[in-house]
Amino acid sequence: MLNVSRDCATNNSCDHARQYDDKLPTESELIDEYKVGRNTIRKALDIVAQKGLIRRIQGSGYYVNHLGLSDKDNVLNLSLGIGQRFNDPITHLTSKVITFDQIKADEQMAKMSQVEVGTELYRIFRLRYWHHELYNLEKAYFVKSITPYLTIESAETSIFSFIQQTYGIEPTNSENFITMERLSAADAELLGFEPGHHCITQRQVNFLKNSYVFNFSTSYYADPKMSFYFHSSDRSSN
């Protein structure tokens, strides 16, 4: 099911790159392609639909979504939960690591990660680039007891891919808070802004299936063209 969901999420299905508004293969075609049962295919499609990446038209099938409310290329899909872009695979992301060390959680960090004060955390600060253009400064913390070994090499590409491959960890949900915040002088300099500049800030907490926090982060966005997307699938109670 994971392979089906991941292919749809990256706009790939049945070995073909999908374009927005493309119709996905039928359930029967996906069953033949992935050699799994119909229930598995339906669950995988439901997962991707919940992330806002595809939509179902009754009597017609599934279609790859497009951002009807935005004509911008730089769109961050908060429904994905781990900061992936909406319309491109994560392979276009690169990072310059500013800080990579281990620290003990202070009171605020312990509260964010739901651990005891003094718990060991990985602290990773990095400048992130999208197609070689700076788009944010990310300050991330990982609970070491859950991810005991991280590398600078993984921080230069995708930490989450490294964690998934090394530990089999799949984040199940996240909380995101979007604010406008004033940058410190040091952060403003890293992002190329004047001291005191205000920018869009995303605070994110990521959870495991057992509801344990394994990571929290703050991202300061430098890209003035950035848009944020969030998918809601049930508005019946409003």
C-alpha positions in Angstrom: 0.0 0.0 0.0 2.9 2.3 0.8 4.3 2.0 -2.7 0.9 2.8 -4.3 0.4 5.9 -2.1 3.9 7.1 -2.6 3.7 6.8 -6.4 0.4 8.8 -6.5 1.8 11.3 -4.0 4.8 12.0 -6.3 2.6 12.1 -9.4 3.8 8.7 -10.7 1.6 5.8 -11.5 2.1 2.8 -13.7 5.6 4.0 -14.7 4.3 7.3 -16.1 4.8 10.8 -14.8 1.3 12.3 -14.1 0.4 15.8 -15.0 -2.3 17.8 -13.1 -5.8 16.9 -14.2 -4.5 13.6 -15.5 -6.8 10.7 -14.8 -5.3 7.9 -12.8 -5.5 4.3 -14.0 -8.6 2.4 -12.9 -8.6 0.3 -9.8 -8.3 -2.8 -11.9 -5.3 -1.4 -13.7 -3.6 -0.5 -10.4 -4.4 -4.0 -9.1 -2.6 -5.5 -12.1 0.3 -3.1 -11.8 1.0 -3.5 -8.1 -0.2 -7.1 -7.7 -2.3 -6.3 -4.6 -6.0 -6.6 -3.7 -8.7 -4.1 -4.4 -9.0 -3.1 -0.7 -5.3 -2.2 -0.6 -5.7 -0.1 -3.7 -8.7 1.7 -2.3 -7.0 2.4 1.0 -3.9 3.7 -0.7 -6.0 6.0 -2.9 -7.9 7.2 0.2 -4.6 8.1 1.9 -3.5 10.2 -1.1 -6.9 11.8 -1.4 -6.8 12.9 2.2 -3.6 14.7 1.5 -5.3 16.7 -1.3 -3.2 15.2 -4.1 -6.0 13.4 -6.0 -9.7 13.7 -6.1 -12.5 11.2 -7.0 -15.2 12.0 -9.4 -18.1 9.7 -9.0 -18.7 7.5 -12.0 -15.4 8.7 -13.7 -12.5 7.8 -11.5 -9.5 9.5 -9.7 -7.7 12.6 -11.0 -4.5 14.3 -10.0 -5.3 17.6 -8.2 -4.2 21.0 -9.2 -4.2 24.1 -7.1 -7.2 25.9 -8.4 -6.8 28.8 -5.9 -3.2 29.5 -6.8 -1.1 30.0 -9.9 2.2 29.9 -8.1 4.8 27.2 -8.5 6.1 27.4 -4.9 3.4 25.7 -2.9 3.9 23.9 0.4 1.3 21.2 1.1 0.8 21.2 4.9 -1.5 18.1 4.4 1.6 16.0 3.7 2.7 16.6 7.3 6.5 16.7 6.7 6.9 19.8 4.7 7.0 18.3 1.2 6.2 20.4 -1.8 2.9 19.9 -3.5 4.0 19.6 -7.1 7.6 18.2 -7.1 9.4 15.3 -5.5 11.6 16.0 -2.5 14.8 15.3 -4.6 14.8 18.9 -5.7 15.6 20.0 -2.1 19.1 20.5 -0.9 20.4 21.9 2.3 23.4 23.7 3.8 23.9 22.5 7.4 24.6 25.4 9.8 24.4 23.5 13.1 24.6 19.7 13.8 25.1 18.7 17.4 23.5 17.0 20.4 22.0 19.0 23.3 20.0 18.4 26.4 16.4 19.5 26.3 15.6 22.7 28.3 12.1 23.2 29.8 10.7 24.6 26.5 12.2 21.9 24.3 11.0 19.2 26.8 7.5 20.5 26.6 7.6 20.6 22.8 8.9 17.0 22.5 6.9 15.6 25.5 10.1 14.4 27.2 11.9 15.0 30.5 14.1 18.0 30.9 17.7 16.9 30.1 16.6 14.4 27.5 19.2 14.2 24.6 18.1 15.8 21.3 19.7 16.2 18.0 19.8 19.9 17.0 20.0 20.5 13.3 19.8 24.0 11.7 20.0 24.2 8.0 19.4 26.5 5.1 17.1 24.8 2.6 17.3 25.3 -1.2 14.6 24.6 -3.8 16.1 24.2 -7.3 19.2 26.0 -5.9 17.3 29.0 -4.6 17.2 29.7 -0.8 13.7 29.3 0.5 13.9 28.8 4.2 15.9 28.4 7.4 14.9 25.3 9.4 15.7 24.8 13.0 14.9 21.1 13.8 15.2 18.9 16.9 14.9 15.1 17.0 14.5 12.9 20.1 17.7 10.8 20.2 16.1 7.9 22.0 13.8 7.5 18.9 16.4 8.3 16.3 19.7 7.4 18.0 21.9 8.0 14.9 21.6 10.8 12.4 24.2 12.0 10.0 25.2 15.3 8.5 24.9 13.7 5.0 21.2 12.9 5.7 20.7 16.5 6.9 22.1 17.8 3.6 19.3 16.0 1.7 16.3 14.5 3.4 16.4 13.6 7.1 13.0 12.0 7.0 14.0 9.7 4.1 17.0 8.6 6.2 14.9 8.0 9.3 12.3 6.0 7.3 15.0 3.8 5.6 17.1 3.4 8.8 14.5 3.0 11.5 11.4 2.2 9.6 9.7 5.2 11.2 6.7 6.7 9.4 5.3 9.9 10.9 1.5 9.5 11.1 0.4 13.1 11.8 1.7 16.5 12.5 0.6 19.9 14.0 1.4 23.0 12.1 1.3 26.6 13.2 1.8 29.5 10.7 2.6 32.9 12.1 4.4 36.2 11.1 7.5 36.5 13.3 10.3 39.0 13.7 13.7 37.5 12.8 16.7 37.8 15.1 19.7 39.6 13.7 21.6 36.3 13.1 18.6 34.6 11.4 17.9 37.7 9.3 21.6 37.7 8.1 21.4 34.0 7.1 18.3 34.7 5.1 19.5 37.9 3.5 17.1 40.2 5.3 17.6 43.4 7.3 17.6 43.0 11.1 14.0 43.1 12.4 12.5 41.7 9.2 9.2 39.9 9.7 8.6 36.7 7.7 6.2 33.7 7.5 7.1 31.2 10.1 6.0 27.6 10.4 6.2 25.6 13.6 5.7 21.9 13.2 5.5 18.9 15.6 5.6 15.4 14.1 4.1 12.4 15.8 4.6 8.6 15.6 1.7 6.1 15.5 1.9 5.8 19.3 1.4 9.6 19.6 5.0 10.1 20.7 6.8 13.2 19.4 10.0 12.4 17.5 10.6 15.8 15.9 9.7 19.4 16.2 11.0 22.4 14.1 10.7 26.0 13.3 11.0 27.2 9.6 11.5 30.8 8.5 10.6 31.3 4.9 12.7 33.5 2.6 10.8 32.9 -0.6 8.3 35.8 -1.1 6.4 33.7 -3.7 5.7 30.9 -1.2 2.1 29.7 -0.9 0.7 27.3 1.7 -1.9 24.6 0.8 -4.1 22.7 3.2 -6.7 20.1 2.2 -9.9 19.6 4.1 -12.1 16.6 3.1 -15.2 17.0 5.2 -17.0 20.3 5.6 -20.5 18.8 6.2 -20.7 20.0 9.8 -19.9 23.7 8.9 
